Amino acid sequence: INISSLTLTNYKTFVLKNSSFVSLPNLKSLSIDSLSNIIVQQNGLGNLQNLEELTLYFSMCELELKAGIFKGLDNLKRLRMISFNLIKRNVFTRKTFDGLKNIQQIVIRGFTNFTFSRIFVDLQKFEFLTLTQNHISEFSSGALLGLKKLKILDLSNNKIRRLGTSVFRAVCREDSTLTCANLTHLSK
């Protein structure tokens, strides 16, 4: 089947099992919209080697992400994970984004217990990071370490009150942009 763009909508739990997309090798854009849970099992996104854009929208409950679920998505450039019901537990680990060799943009929105601790390490082509509406209150000093190509970091609508300069030491360059509407103090 020669489909390049696909949107899946479901009102129940969405489970992506091993090789769910085996018959769609030319898929470039995938959007999943669920009013309940989204569970991506190991290799649930397998056979999507040409996928460039992945969007996960969910409204009611939880998102379950296993370590390494993005392995094999070598051409993925844009990843969006958007919750409309504020996920209350941290679903991201340091291994969550393993395998995203060519990722350029990640948007994560609606996670109340978002812990930002070097989860984006080793993303060499990473340029745009949007972490709006995640109730982020602080960053660890090495949170952005290794993101040498990061140009835009959007932290708007979080609970950030103070950021030390060591947070940005690994990425600050003349062509970088920082937007953070709630930032009230930036230490030197």
Secondary structure, 3 states (H helix, E strand, C coil): CCCCEEEEEECCCEEECCCCCCCCCCCCEEEEEECCCEEECCCCCCCCCCCCEEEEEECCCCEEECCCCCCCCCCCCEEEEEEEEEECCCCCCCCCCCCCCCCCEEEEEEECCCCCCCCCCCCCCCCEEECCCCCCCCCCCCCCCCCCCCCEEECCCCCCCCECHHHCCCCCCCCCEEECCCCCCECC
